[in-house]
């Protein structure tokens, strides 16, 4: 949730100092809240949402739900939901793209080597 908070704050050009004043706290404490090191109370979420001109739900809606299934005896026995932050998914997407490019280059090299020995 805090990643979305940080993104919205930056998009609106609001400093951490200003956000700290809105919450009546010091900037270092606000920074810890934004990093997720310190909890944010419901009334603080509302103040932040008002300052960012969004709903509390919009601030907290930064994670994607994924379903992972555990199979046991050919039947679905357990469904567990995980929240994975968007920034993590983006990092993984970039890594996959890098691996795909490397894989393509290796396949081309194999083709070249095979053609030399035929």
N, C-alpha and C positions, 0 to 999 in steps of 0.2 A: 504494500500500500504506500509506503513511504517513497518508493521510486516514482510513482505517479504524482505524489505531492511535490516532489522536487522538480519534476518535469513541468508541471503546471505553474509552479512559482517562477521558474526561469522563463517560461513562455510569456508570462505577464510582466516580466522585468521587475519583479519584487525581490528585494534583498532578504537575506535571512535575518538581518537586524530588524527590518520592518515587521517580518512575521513574528519575531520574538516579542516585539512591542504589542502586537495584536493579542498575543497569548499572555502578556504581562510576565514575561520571563526574560532571562538573559540570552544573548545570541548563542553562547556555547551550549546551553541547555536545549535551545531550539534545534541546533545542528544535530545534537544527539537524537532528538525526536525524529528528525528527518531521515537520519541514517538507521532508524529502527532500534537504537540502543536503549531508548527510553520510551515507555508507552505514551500514547496520546489518548486522553480521556474523551468521552463522547462530546462534552461541551466544547472542548478544544477543536475537535473535528468540525463542529458546526461553525466556530469562529473562522477557522481556516477556509472552509467552503465559502462562507460569506465574503471573505477577503478576495478569494480567487474567482468569485461570481460563478460558482458551480454548485452542484448538490454534493452532499457528503458521499453519496453513492458513486458519483463521478470520480471523486478522489480515490476512493477505495477500490474502484474497479480497474486495477492494473494487472490482474493476474488471470491466467487462462486455466480453465479446469480441464484436466485430462483424466480419462478413465484407464486404469490398468486392471486387467483381469487375471485372476489366478485360476488355472484349470486343475481340476482334480477328478480323476476317473471320467474323462471326457464330458464333464459338465461344469458349468460356470459355478464355482463355489464361493467366490468372494469378489466383490467390487470395491476398490479403494479409489478415492478421488484425491488428487494432489493439485495444489496450486503452484504453478510454475511462473515466476515473474517473466514479463516480456523481455527484459534485457538479457535474461539467460537464454531464452529461445532465440533471440537475435544472434547471440554469440555462437550458439550451436549451429545456426543456419550458415553463418560465415565459415565455420570450421568444415561443415559438410561440403560447401561449395569449393573450398580449398582442396579437400580430399578428392572430390570429383574431378577437378582439374588435373591433379597429380595422377589419378587413375587413367584419365584419358591420355596423358603424355606417356605413361608407361605402356599402355596398350599400343600406341603408335610406335614406340621404340621396339616392342616385341614384333610387330608387323615388319618393320624395317629389317630387323635381325633375321627373321624367318626368310624374307625375300633374298637376303644375301647368301643363304645356305641352301637354296633350292636350285 
